[in-house]
């Protein structure tokens, strides 16, 4: 089947075109007739589209999956700090995206408790592509939970009414250092995307580097007026047959941590190739 596209023609009417149709031209219809076309959802005034759905076998390129997993890992660790939980091992379930000069990603994902119980969460992650890679992660919300064995609610799950939980304004001094591997993973994915565009003019399906091989070597906290700035040095190996290990350095600025997390990836460069 062809893909049906619906767009506003600027006059309050809608132009619907169906590639699978035998019509020779698009038809102009009023908003009242939109029920016959594909329903268009909006978020913040922007049309949305589902770009990933694990249940319906709607997939993304591996390099984009790496990107969303890194962002979601950061989101669940922010939730852990706030709610004093220990969720890990995220699994993406669904991603709905809206684009309008920036990307808004509505992500539904699953994470495991220390006892192995599966819990479903949702979060909103906005990506601003300007001078720096700027990311805003909104508070993670608990959607539903179930035991990994029989589907019953786990007694170890966090309280359902998280809206009444107090916002923690203080956090352990080493919190962001502990998040450095996940901050670095995202920075490395962005580096590989930029390299793909520079070398081939498009983004490869897979990243040049193995994200799972990343190891943080050093984290230095620097003074910065706009927030907490970290200089992170880490290594990662290539996916190709050589498996060569390369060393990278980047600056990651974290202006705010609560209630949302904002971060900027800056000055990313490779400093050594083994």
N, C-alpha and C positions, 0 to 999 in steps of 0.2 A: 504494500500500500504506500501511496505517496504521503508526503508530510503536508498537513494543512497549516497555513500561516494566516494569522489574523492581525491586522494592524489598524490604528486610527489614522484616517486620512487628513486630519487636521481640521475637519469641518463638523466633528461630532458624529460622523458616519463611520462605518467600518468596511474595509475592503477585505473580502475573504477569497482566497485562491486555493484551489485544490489541485495538486499536480497529478493526482490519479484520475481527476475528472476529465471528461471529454469536452468540456466547455472550452471555447476558443478564447474567452476573456474573463477576467474577474468580474464578479457581480458586486454592486454597491447596495448595501442593505442598511436599514436603520437599526438602532440598538435593540429595539423590541424583537427583532428577528434573530438576535444572537444565540438564542437557545438552540438553533439548528446547527451552529458552528461549535468548534472546540471552545470550551470555557477557558477564559484567560483570567488568571489570578494576579493580583497586584500586591506588592509590599512596599510601603513608603512611596506609593505612587509609581513604582516601577513594575513592569510585567515580569512575572517569575516563570521559570521553567525547571523541571526536574532534570538534573544532570546525572544523578546516580540513584539506583534503587536495587539493593541487594536481593530483595524478594522477587523482583520482576526482571532480573538479569540485565538491567540497564547499567552498563559499565563505563568507566573512565580509563584513560591511558594510565599505565603504571606510574608515570612520573607525577601525574595529578593526584593519584591515590596517595603517593608518598606525601605530597604537600598537605592534603586534608588530614591524613593521619597525624602528621606533626602538629598541626594546629589544634586538632582535637585532643591530643595528648597534653598540650599546654592548658587547654580548657578544663580538663578533668583534674589536673593538678592544682589549678586555681580553686576549683571546687573543694578539693581535699584540704587545702589550707584554711578555707573559710569554714567548712563544716566539720573539720577534725575527722575526716574519713581517710580511707586508704584504697580507693579504687584505682585500677590499672588495666592494661591490656585492652585498649579500646578497639571496637569493631564498628565500622561505618555501616549504617543501615539505610539512610536516605539523605540526599542533599538536594535542596531546592535553592536555586540561585537567581538573583536579580542583578542586572547590570545597568549602570547609568553614570559613567565616568569613574565608577568604582564597583567592586563586587560585594554584594551582600549574600552571605551563605547561611541558610537555615539548615542546620545539621542535626539529624537524629542519629544517636549512636548508642552502643552498648558498652558497658564496662563491668569488670569483675571485682567483687569484694574479696578480701583476704580468704574468705571461706569458699570462694568459687561461685557465689551466687551472681546471676546475671541481672543487671539493672539497666534500664533504658533511660537515657537523658536526651535533652535537646539544648542547643545553644545557637547563638547568632554571632558569626564572625565576619567582620567587614574588612576588606582589603583596599587600601588606598595606594595607587601606583603613581607616586610623584617622585620627588628627588630621592627619597628613601622609601624602602618597602615598609609601609606603616600598617600595623594590624591592630584592630580593636576587637577584643573578645568580651562579649557581654556575659552576665552571670549565667552559669549553667543551671538548668531547671531539671528536677527529677520528674520524669514522665510516668514511668511505671517500673515495677520490679517483680522479679520472679526467681524462684529457686532454680538452680541449674539442674535439678533432679526431677522434681515433680510439678513445677509450675506454681506452687503455693508461695504465698508471701513469706519472705525470709524474716526471721526475728532480728537478724543482724543488719537489715537495711536501715539507712538513715530515715528520720521522720518524714512523713509525706508532706506535712505542712511546713515547708522550708521557708515560706514567706515570713513566718514569725520568728525565724532564727536571727539573732543579732549579727550585725556586720562586724567582723573582727577588724579593728583598726591597727592592731599591732601584729607582727608575725616574726617568726624566728629569723635571726640575722643571716642564716645561711640558706634561706628559702630560695632566693633567685639563683644562687650558685648551684643548688640542687636541680634547678630547672635548666641549667646551662646546656645539658645534652640535647634537650628538646628544642631549645632556642637555636642551637647550632644546626640541628637536623633541618629545621626550616630554612635557615640561611644557606645551607648546602644545596637544598632543592632549588632555591632561587638562583644560586650560582650556576647550576647545571642548566636551568632553563635559559639563562642569559647566554651561556656558552653555546647552546644548541642554535639559538637565533643568530649568533655571531658567525658560527661555522657553516651552517646549512640554510639559514633563512627561515627555518621552522623548528618547532620543538620536537625532539625525539620522543618515542614512546616510553623509553626507559631512561633513567638518569645515568650519567656517566659514572657516578660513584655509588657504592653500596651504602645506603643510609644506615643499615644495621651495624656496619663496621666502624661507625664514628666513635671516637674516643676523645674526651676533653682532656687536654694536657695542662692548661693553665687558665685561670679566671682572675682578672685584676679589676677591682672596683675603682673607677675614676670619678673625679669630681665633675659635675655638670650642672648648669643652671636649670636645664629643662627637666631634670629627673635623674634617676640612677643610671649611670653609664658603665657598661662592662666591656672589657677587652677580653675576648675569648680566643684561645688558641686550641685547635683540635686537629686530629688526623682522620683520614678516611681513605679507603682503598678503592681502586678503580674496579669496575665490573668486568673489564676485558680480561683476556688471558694473562696479561702481565701481572695483574693484581697489585700493581705498584701502589705504595702508600704515599699520599701527599699531605702536606701540612698546610693548614689555613689559619688565617687570622681575621677576625671581624669585630666590629663594635656594635653592641646591641644596647639601645637606650630604652629604659622602661620608665616613662614619666608617671604612670599611675598603675596601681595594682588592684585597688578596690574602689567602687563596686565593679568596675570593668577593668580589664587589663589592656593597656596600650603598649605596643612595643614598636621600635624602628630598627631595622637591620641596615647597618651602614658600613661603608669602606671594607667590603669583602674582598680578600685577595689571597692567592696561593703564595706561600712564602718559601716552600721547600718541596722538592720531589725526590723521593728515595729510589 
